[in-house]
């Protein structure tokens, strides 16, 4: 189900290009294909013969660059861009990226996808040493660490700075003579490299952005890697050898576009396999399968194919309604669901429905959809979820940092089924998810981060640890 109506808010999207005379337009097109990763704000910084200039603002990309001059004034043959959803920091303009830093002798621009788990500690340390941070975002911290790092050159300073930060991060740093991509030691966030027909390079959060600008995929940035692109080509180095592949499983389940490939796995194909496995694990007697638009449609088609049931369009999404997660009350959020999703009554009336969704956060939207299907005449609604129950928060770049709003953290499957009002409820197993994605890395869970489902975090939680442990303790005391 779409992120707009269920309060599962994604990270951000980054796009960088080096060696294109139309860097501004290409970055705009690339960011447009990444718009699903963030709708709160957008920005672009370009490099014109060593001079960096940028524009950023709140809103969708098309709104930010509604006036043509805001884009055409960004001249140059290199650029980075960013679409944002806030996982840390406030929603003000000061937190919209890329950040542009003007120093006495240098200029830098920085874009970040992810969330640092030791940002509070680092911010306190920087401020005590005299640093002035202009935003409340954790993304600005890296630039301050680089400027304070000792080393013979910028590359050495970057390596020193990266060794101090923890958590999930995919950075793009635009300098006056290079484009630098950096990925955390677990590779929580996807980051891919492509080649343009003219020999230029593109780096983007998803391969769908490479396809949009007709760049040929070369490879993914590896965990712990620093990729530098300059006049001499592409150069690779690692700031750490202590790496463990832990790509975010929610990228495959929900966040990424179906036409993207992550670590060599096509997202649509993975979701379809999830649906097939879900049908094998949670079969039920029914008349048809319908999916909740949009990210659940691939899994729904897989469920239908495996079960032998017809796949029908029982729900239609209005693509032109604003995001409901920003609505201030639950009542307004539910009104937003009514405006976003319409039931095709002639399809569902008198039928036993298998309703496939990708995940359940609070359960309120699922409850509302089940109710509307039954009001439209569905004889029964069997809810099937193409992922395991979401029980634990994420600290690496997804906006779930407490267990409070996660219904699966507090209710059994039977209790959730009763709360939602479905006739039955089934989830994909953890192993079923791992097998369906098929990553096969030499790492725990085949290279996936599964912490959302089992609480097994790939790294220490640092600044979040105490509050997280306190929340677990409070939950146990409440249940006892």
Secondary structure, 3 states (H helix, E strand, C coil): CCHHHCCCCCCCEEEEEECCCCHHHHHHHHHHHCHHHCCCEEEEEEEECCEEEEEEEECCHHHHCCCHHHHHCCCCCEEEEEEECCCCCCCCHHHCCCEEEECCCCEEEEEEEEEECCHHHHHHHHHHCCCCCCCCCHHHHHHHHHHHCCCCCHHHHHHHHHCCCCEEEEEEEECCCCEEEEECCCCCCCCEEEECCCCCEEEECCHHHHHHCCCEEEEECCCCEEEEEECCEEEEEECCCCCCCCEEHHHHHHHCCCCCEECCEEHHHHHHHHHHHHHHHCCCCCCEEEECCCCCHHHHHHHHHHHCCEECCCEEECCCCCCCCCCCCHHHHHHHHHHHEEECHHHHCCCEEEEEECCCCCCHHHHHHHHHHHHCCCCEEEEEECCCCCCCCCCCCCCCCCCCCCHHHCCCHHHHHHHHCCCEEEECCHHHHHHHHCCCCCCHHHHEECHHHHCCCCCCCHHHHHHHHHHHHHHHHHHC
